[in-house]
Amino acid sequence: MSEYQQYLQERDKIDFFIQKGFTIKSVTETLNGSFVDFVNEQTEEKERVTLHVATAEGRKYFSVMILKQQKGA
């Protein structure tokens, strides 16, 4: 799979979680990429999901999503 195709999959997963009401709670950077922790605080169980983002473009994308989240957009 090309890096661009991998980025598209990562972007779609990030968008999916955000559309489902999840917010980004934390990010852990490693040499193998980033692990983004999402939390859905709208549910009683406070559902948690961790997504591995390996591409540079994917990391840029979730960074933009964090900034939008902080601005309340």
N, C-alpha and C positions, 0 to 999 in steps of 0.2 A: 504494500500500500504506500502511495506517495505521502510525503509529509503534508501536502496540501489537503489530501483526503482525510488524513488523520486530524488535521486542524478542524475541518468541517464537522467531523464527528464530535470533537471536543466542544466546539461552539454550540452545536445542536443540543448536547447534553446540558451545558450550562444554561442555555435558554429554556430548556424543558423544566429544569428545577426552579428557575426564577419564576416562570409562568405558573408553576404549581404552588407558589407562595413561600418558597424557601429563600432564606437570606444567607449570605456568605458570612460565617462566623470566624473562621481562621484559615490561615494558609501556612503550610509547612514546606519550605524549599529544601530540595535535596539535589544531588548531582544527577539524579534520574528524572527530574522534573519537579512539579509542585503537587501537593496534595491539598485540595480545597475542601474544607468542611462546610457543608450546608446544613442549616437547621430550619425546620418549619415550626415556628412558634404558634401557628394558628391551630394546630392540632393539640389534643390533650396530652399525647405521648411525647410531644416535642421531637418529632421524627428527625433523625440525623442521617446524613449521607456523606461519604467521602468520595471525591472524584480525583483521579490521577490525571494531571494535565502535563503532557510530555513536550509539546511543541512550543517554540518561542512565541508564535502567533497566538496560541491558546492562552499563554500566560499574559500576554498583552491584553487579550480580550477580557479575561476575568478581572484584570486590574482596572479596566474601564468600568466594568460592572460594579466593582467595589466603590469607585468614585461616584457613580450614579446613585448607588445605595446610600452613601453618606450624605449626598445632597438631597435625598428624598425624592428623586425623579422616578 
